[in-house]
């Protein structure tokens, strides 16, 4: 997977660039990322409760954290 997608998603979330996040959702090849973004944007635009929105936000951040940790190659320093 392209780790730049995770960086972009985090940047778009921090700065509230929902339109760019939507475009990333469509273009990314990571289906899990796409689904997490879809759930988050849906919760933002059609909030049922604040806890649902916060939960989807937290789920997306957790996935981004996990994906970034596993996608970056390990650098060994001697």
C-alpha positions in Angstrom: 0.0 0.0 0.0 1.0 3.6 -0.5 2.0 5.1 2.8 1.5 8.6 1.4 -2.3 7.9 1.5 -2.0 7.5 5.3 -0.1 10.8 5.6 -2.6 12.6 3.4 -5.6 11.2 5.3 -4.1 12.4 8.6 -3.3 15.8 7.2 -6.8 16.2 5.8 -8.4 15.1 9.1 -6.3 17.6 11.1 -7.1 20.5 8.9 -10.7 19.6 8.2 -10.3 19.2 4.5 -13.3 16.9 4.0 -13.5 17.3 0.2 -9.9 16.2 -0.2 -10.5 13.3 2.3 -13.5 12.3 0.1 -11.3 12.3 -3.0 -8.6 10.2 -1.2 -11.3 7.8 -0.2 -12.2 7.2 -3.8 -8.6 7.0 -5.1 -6.9 4.9 -2.5 -6.2 1.3 -3.1 -6.5 0.5 0.6 -10.1 -0.7 1.0 -9.9 -0.6 4.8 -8.8 3.0 4.7 -11.5 3.9 2.2 -14.2 2.3 4.4 -12.9 4.0 7.6 -12.9 7.4 5.7 -16.4 6.7 4.5 -17.7 5.9 8.0 -16.0 9.0 9.4 -17.4 11.4 6.7 -20.9 9.9 7.1 -20.8 10.4 10.8 -19.6 14.0 10.3 -22.3 14.9 7.7 -25.2 12.9 9.2 -24.4 12.9 13.0 -26.7 10.6 14.9 -25.0 11.2 18.2 -21.7 12.9 19.1 -20.4 9.6 20.5 -20.8 8.0 17.0 -18.8 10.7 15.3 -16.1 10.6 18.0 -15.9 6.8 17.7 -15.5 6.9 13.9 -12.9 9.6 14.3 -11.0 7.5 16.8 -11.3 4.4 14.6 -9.9 6.2 11.6 -7.0 7.6 13.7 -6.2 4.2 15.1 -6.2 2.6 11.7 -3.9 5.4 10.3 -1.5 4.9 13.2 -1.5 1.1 12.7 -1.1 1.4 8.9 1.7 3.9 9.2 3.6 1.8 11.7 3.4 -1.3 9.5 3.9 0.3 6.1 7.1 2.2 6.8 10.2 0.1 6.2 12.3 -0.5 9.3 15.5 1.5 9.4 18.4 0.0 11.3 21.1 2.3 12.7 24.4 0.9 13.6 
